[in-house]
Amino acid sequence: MNVFVFAQASPPQPGGTSLFSMLPMFGLIIIIFYFIVYRPQQKEQKKRKALIESLKKGDKVITAGGIHGIVAGIKDDIVSLKVCGEVKIDVSKSSVSVVE
């Protein structure tokens, strides 16, 4: 005697996971993203802007390209650096990465 038993799938339950139950999780993800990524980046940008605005003649600086020099003059967005004796080069203010 052969007996075959067929399993029947239960019908899907109404409702399931609703959008409203997912909203708190999405809110939590946004808050975590703000405190881990966005806020520290804003602080770093403010710090960098203050560094660039505080440049003055005679400051020792290092550019993003690794050039060491002394600020000889500042015009708008251009900084003149004295790099060796009387050799001066013009670089963008935004390329200054360190003020010593």
C-alpha positions as a LaTeX table, in Angstrom:
\begin{tabular}{lrrr}
\hline
Residue & $x$ (\AA) & $y$ (\AA) & $z$ (\AA) \\
\hline
Met1 & 0.00 & 0.00 & 0.00 \\
Asn2 & 1.47 & 3.34 & $-1.10$ \\
Val3 & 0.51 & 6.40 & 0.88 \\
Phe4 & 1.34 & 9.80 & $-0.44$ \\
Val5 & 1.14 & 12.77 & 1.87 \\
Phe6 & 1.17 & 16.23 & 0.31 \\
Ala7 & 2.14 & 19.20 & 2.41 \\
Gln8 & 0.03 & 22.20 & 1.87 \\
Ala9 & 1.51 & 25.67 & 2.24 \\
Ser10 & $-0.33$ & 27.80 & 4.70 \\
Pro11 & $-1.92$ & 30.87 & 3.20 \\
Pro12 & $-0.01$ & 34.14 & 3.72 \\
Gln13 & $-0.95$ & 36.07 & 6.82 \\
Pro14 & $-2.58$ & 39.43 & 6.19 \\
Gly15 & $-0.63$ & 42.49 & 7.25 \\
Gly16 & 2.89 & 41.14 & 7.40 \\
Thr17 & 5.50 & 43.86 & 7.94 \\
Ser18 & 3.92 & 47.24 & 7.47 \\
Leu19 & 5.67 & 50.45 & 6.54 \\
Phe20 & 4.74 & 52.03 & 9.86 \\
Ser21 & 6.61 & 49.37 & 11.81 \\
Met22 & 9.75 & 50.08 & 9.72 \\
Leu23 & 9.73 & 53.88 & 10.27 \\
Pro24 & 11.42 & 53.79 & 13.71 \\
Met25 & 14.24 & 51.68 & 12.26 \\
Phe26 & 14.75 & 54.12 & 9.38 \\
Gly27 & 14.74 & 57.02 & 11.85 \\
Leu28 & 17.38 & 55.29 & 13.94 \\
Ile29 & 19.56 & 54.72 & 10.87 \\
Ile30 & 19.30 & 58.40 & 9.92 \\
Ile31 & 20.27 & 59.49 & 13.45 \\
Ile32 & 23.26 & 57.13 & 13.51 \\
Phe33 & 24.36 & 58.38 & 10.06 \\
Tyr34 & 24.14 & 61.98 & 11.29 \\
Phe35 & 26.33 & 61.41 & 14.37 \\
Ile36 & 28.88 & 59.10 & 12.73 \\
Val37 & 29.33 & 60.74 & 9.32 \\
Tyr38 & 27.71 & 64.14 & 8.82 \\
Arg39 & 28.43 & 65.92 & 12.12 \\
Pro40 & 32.17 & 65.10 & 12.29 \\
Gln41 & 32.54 & 66.18 & 8.66 \\
Gln42 & 30.92 & 69.55 & 9.45 \\
Lys43 & 33.27 & 70.07 & 12.41 \\
Glu44 & 36.28 & 69.29 & 10.22 \\
Gln45 & 35.11 & 71.75 & 7.54 \\
Lys46 & 34.68 & 74.53 & 10.13 \\
Lys47 & 38.13 & 73.81 & 11.55 \\
Arg48 & 39.71 & 73.90 & 8.07 \\
Lys49 & 37.91 & 77.13 & 7.15 \\
Ala50 & 39.17 & 78.78 & 10.36 \\
Leu51 & 42.72 & 77.58 & 9.58 \\
Ile52 & 42.64 & 79.09 & 6.08 \\
Glu53 & 41.12 & 82.37 & 7.29 \\
Ser54 & 43.74 & 82.71 & 10.03 \\
Leu55 & 46.68 & 82.66 & 7.59 \\
Lys56 & 48.95 & 85.67 & 7.91 \\
Lys57 & 52.30 & 86.80 & 6.58 \\
Gly58 & 55.19 & 84.93 & 8.21 \\
Asp59 & 53.28 & 81.70 & 8.98 \\
Lys60 & 55.11 & 78.47 & 8.20 \\
Val61 & 52.81 & 76.22 & 6.18 \\
Ile62 & 52.72 & 72.88 & 4.38 \\
Thr63 & 50.59 & 72.49 & 1.27 \\
Ala64 & 48.60 & 69.42 & 0.30 \\
Gly65 & 51.34 & 68.65 & $-2.22$ \\
Gly66 & 53.99 & 68.60 & 0.51 \\
Ile67 & 55.62 & 71.96 & $-0.21$ \\
His68 & 57.01 & 73.66 & 2.89 \\
Gly69 & 57.16 & 77.43 & 2.87 \\
Ile70 & 56.63 & 80.73 & 4.63 \\
Val71 & 53.66 & 82.93 & 3.73 \\
Ala72 & 55.02 & 86.00 & 1.91 \\
Gly73 & 51.69 & 87.50 & 0.90 \\
Ile74 & 47.98 & 86.85 & 0.56 \\
Lys75 & 45.67 & 88.05 & $-2.23$ \\
Asp76 & 42.06 & 86.86 & $-2.31$ \\
Asp77 & 42.34 & 83.07 & $-2.78$ \\
Ile78 & 46.07 & 83.01 & $-3.59$ \\
Val79 & 48.92 & 82.64 & $-1.10$ \\
Ser80 & 52.50 & 83.51 & $-2.07$ \\
Leu81 & 54.95 & 81.16 & $-0.40$ \\
Lys82 & 58.66 & 81.80 & 0.05 \\
Val83 & 60.15 & 78.33 & $-0.42$ \\
Cys84 & 63.93 & 78.81 & $-0.83$ \\
Gly85 & 65.82 & 82.07 & $-0.44$ \\
Glu86 & 63.97 & 84.52 & $-2.65$ \\
Val87 & 62.03 & 81.89 & $-4.61$ \\
Lys88 & 58.29 & 82.53 & $-4.30$ \\
Ile89 & 55.43 & 80.45 & $-5.62$ \\
Asp90 & 51.71 & 81.14 & $-5.70$ \\
Val91 & 49.34 & 78.47 & $-4.44$ \\
Ser92 & 45.64 & 78.35 & $-3.75$ \\
Lys93 & 44.57 & 78.98 & $-0.16$ \\
Ser94 & 42.66 & 75.74 & $-0.20$ \\
Ser95 & 45.87 & 73.78 & $-0.84$ \\
Val96 & 47.32 & 74.81 & 2.54 \\
Ser97 & 46.87 & 71.84 & 4.83 \\
Val98 & 49.03 & 72.58 & 7.91 \\
Val99 & 50.08 & 75.78 & 9.67 \\
Glu100 & 53.13 & 75.25 & 11.87 \\
\hline
\end{tabular}
